[in-house]
């Protein structure tokens, strides 16, 4: 397999976004319609109370050539959570799938902490207007920290396979001071849970399903799964847990693993390999992948430098 890069297809700076958001189109995720593709993403506004970012969900509708923009959402897709809730300070990302006449949206809610910067959990919101807006099923999460997964549960990607809901998600293994006089950094791994209804989930508690290639301090994020010729393929991003924001070679890149049974995964980042283009928008970082099929082709949406500040691009899989 090989990726054919098609370049950056969406730059948020060229559009007026809802909620007063500027820049950033992180973690693009698709919902397919008969004649267009809706791509949800997380964008950012500045909290007037403290100057910090708040992550909001927006979308762009594109023709199926994945080049021509039809419209960008003009209203909030889902409001942030209430005071003290798990998603009070942001939603990033949202993963969507059709379920009967509804669209399920699995949100990763962010809330600020004191000793560390943030914690996360996974919520569920449902759309009954074909994905224009979503309403929470409750103020709390459907998947969150447990005895052996103490923090940072998020990045849920959900598929229904043989009548059962499967979720691949990340869980934190902890926070650590890697150098004196620096803020603590987090490490997280990819896990798996199942559900009969998409609401009540059973985790494979604290089981890391994707092996490390950078050692125990490798952080793995945003799994996305697709079946090709009877084999399941997972794409995700991974990085060092420390000094990854600006240091060359320590930031996110795209990883790959495959499985024949949804339980045991064989890591193989080199096939297919997606690399950045020197001097281009994805030269230093490739992150937040989302793989999907459209009109018989398999595509990968992903973000580039600065964690998606400048938008997202597209690659097509050649088999």
Rosetta blueprint (number, residue, H / E / L):
1 X L
2 X E
3 X E
4 X E
5 X E
6 X E
7 X E
8 X E
9 X E
10 X E
11 X L
12 X H
13 X H
14 X H
15 X L
16 X L
17 X L
18 X H
19 X H
20 X H
21 X L
22 X L
23 X L
24 X L
25 X L
26 X E
27 X E
28 X E
29 X E
30 X E
31 X E
32 X E
33 X L
34 X L
35 X L
36 X E
37 X E
38 X E
39 X E
40 X E
41 X E
42 X E
43 X E
44 X E
45 X E
46 X E
47 X L
48 X L
49 X L
50 X L
51 X L
52 X L
53 X E
54 X E
55 X E
56 X E
57 X E
58 X E
59 X E
60 X E
61 X E
62 X E
63 X E
64 X L
65 X L
66 X L
67 X L
68 X L
69 X E
70 X E
71 X E
72 X E
73 X L
74 X L
75 X L
76 X L
77 X L
78 X L
79 X L
80 X L
81 X L
82 X L
83 X L
84 X L
85 X L
86 X L
87 X L
88 X L
89 X L
90 X E
91 X E
92 X E
93 X E
94 X E
95 X E
96 X E
97 X E
98 X E
99 X E
100 X L
101 X L
102 X E
103 X E
104 X E
105 X E
106 X E
107 X E
108 X E
109 X E
110 X E
111 X E
112 X E
113 X L
114 X L
115 X L
116 X L
117 X L
118 X E
119 X E
120 X E
121 X E
122 X E
123 X E
124 X E
125 X E
126 X E
127 X E
128 X L
129 X L
130 X L
131 X L
132 X L
133 X L
134 X L
135 X E
136 X E
137 X L
138 X L
139 X L
140 X L
141 X L
142 X L
143 X E
144 X L
145 X L
146 X E
147 X L
148 X L
149 X E
150 X L
151 X E
152 X E
153 X E
154 X E
155 X E
156 X E
157 X E
158 X E
159 X E
160 X E
161 X E
162 X L
163 X L
164 X E
165 X E
166 X E
167 X E
168 X E
169 X E
170 X E
171 X E
172 X E
173 X E
174 X E
175 X E
176 X E
177 X L
178 X L
179 X L
180 X L
181 X L
182 X L
183 X L
184 X L
185 X E
186 X E
187 X E
188 X E
189 X E
190 X E
191 X E
192 X E
193 X E
194 X E
195 X E
196 X L
197 X L
198 X L
199 X L
200 X L
201 X E
202 X E
203 X E
204 X L
205 X L
206 X L
207 X L
208 X L
209 X L
210 X L
211 X L
212 X L
213 X L
214 X L
215 X L
216 X L
217 X L
218 X E
219 X E
220 X E
221 X E
222 X E
223 X E
224 X E
225 X E
226 X E
227 X E
228 X E
229 X L
230 X L
231 X E
232 X E
233 X E
234 X E
235 X E
236 X E
237 X E
238 X E
239 X E
240 X E
241 X L
242 X L
243 X L
244 X L
245 X L
246 X L
247 X L
248 X L
249 X L
250 X L
251 X L
252 X L
253 X E
254 X E
255 X E
256 X E
257 X E
258 X E
259 X E
260 X L
261 X L
262 X L
263 X L
264 X L
265 X L
266 X E
267 X E
268 X L
269 X L
270 X L
271 X L
272 X L
273 X L
274 X L
275 X L
276 X L
277 X L
278 X L
279 X L
280 X L
281 X L
282 X L
283 X L
284 X L
285 X L
286 X L
287 X E
288 X E
289 X E
290 X E
291 X E
292 X E
293 X E
294 X E
295 X L
296 X L
297 X E
298 X E
299 X E
300 X E
301 X E
302 X E
303 X E
304 X L
305 X H
306 X H
307 X H
308 X H
309 X L
310 X L
311 X L
312 X E
313 X E
314 X E
315 X E
316 X E
317 X E
318 X E
319 X L
